[in-house]
């Protein structure tokens, strides 16, 4: 049995994760005076982690219903 998180919770987790990682990157870049390239590599690592969770079907994003095709009534 795989561990799965429902779509709404996945959307909230991904949004919170994105905000926190951006905050961490900006704060670290400002305090430690790192180069832009190091910040980009850190950002790519954060994205790969969340991408892997989506590919493993742990997170099941619904993207807040933005990309759902509307069903026409026949």
Backbone torsions as a table, in degrees:
resi	resn	phi	psi	omega
1	UNK	NA	124.4	179.4
2	UNK	-85.8	149.3	175.9
3	UNK	-83.4	119.8	-179.4
4	UNK	-126.6	143.9	177.0
5	UNK	-110.6	137.9	-176.6
6	UNK	-65.2	161.0	-173.0
7	UNK	-59.2	-43.3	-178.6
8	UNK	-65.5	-43.8	177.3
9	UNK	-64.0	-37.5	177.6
10	UNK	-62.6	-43.2	178.2
11	UNK	-60.7	-43.8	-179.6
12	UNK	-66.3	-42.7	179.3
13	UNK	-62.8	-43.6	-179.3
14	UNK	-65.6	-40.4	179.2
15	UNK	-64.9	-46.6	178.7
16	UNK	-63.2	-41.5	179.0
17	UNK	-60.7	-43.8	-179.4
18	UNK	-64.8	-42.7	-179.8
19	UNK	-65.7	-45.1	-179.2
20	UNK	-65.0	-43.1	-178.9
21	UNK	-67.7	-36.2	175.4
22	UNK	-64.6	-42.1	177.8
23	UNK	-61.2	-45.5	-179.7
24	UNK	-62.3	-43.6	-180.0
25	UNK	-62.4	-47.2	-178.9
26	UNK	-65.8	-41.2	-179.9
27	UNK	-66.2	-45.4	179.6
28	UNK	-63.9	-42.6	-179.0
29	UNK	-64.0	-36.9	-179.0
30	UNK	-73.6	-44.3	-176.0
31	UNK	-76.9	-41.3	-174.2
32	UNK	-91.2	-9.0	179.4
33	UNK	55.9	51.7	179.1
34	UNK	-87.0	162.8	-179.5
35	UNK	-76.5	165.3	178.8
36	UNK	-64.8	-36.2	-179.3
37	UNK	-63.6	-41.8	177.2
38	UNK	-63.1	-38.9	178.1
39	UNK	-65.9	-39.4	177.8
40	UNK	-65.3	-41.1	178.2
41	UNK	-64.2	-41.4	177.7
42	UNK	-63.9	-40.6	177.5
43	UNK	-64.2	-40.1	178.0
44	UNK	-64.8	-38.6	177.4
45	UNK	-63.6	-41.0	176.7
46	UNK	-62.2	-41.8	-179.5
47	UNK	-67.7	-41.0	179.6
48	UNK	-63.0	-37.5	178.7
49	UNK	-62.3	-48.4	-178.8
50	UNK	-69.8	-34.9	177.1
51	UNK	-62.8	-41.1	178.9
52	UNK	-64.1	-39.4	177.5
53	UNK	-65.0	-35.2	177.4
54	UNK	-71.0	-42.3	180.0
55	UNK	-65.6	-33.3	178.2
56	UNK	-80.2	0.2	178.6
57	UNK	65.4	24.1	172.4
58	UNK	-76.0	-45.2	174.1
59	UNK	-101.0	136.0	-179.7
60	UNK	-124.9	78.6	-174.0
61	UNK	-69.6	144.5	175.8
62	UNK	-108.9	-4.9	-178.9
63	UNK	54.9	38.3	178.1
64	UNK	57.2	27.4	177.0
65	UNK	76.5	14.3	-177.0
66	UNK	-73.4	-31.4	-173.5
67	UNK	-109.3	17.1	177.4
68	UNK	-77.4	128.0	176.8
69	UNK	-70.2	137.4	178.7
70	UNK	-79.6	133.5	-179.6
71	UNK	-87.8	127.5	179.1
72	UNK	-84.8	145.7	179.5
73	UNK	-83.4	131.6	-179.0
74	UNK	-101.0	NA	NA
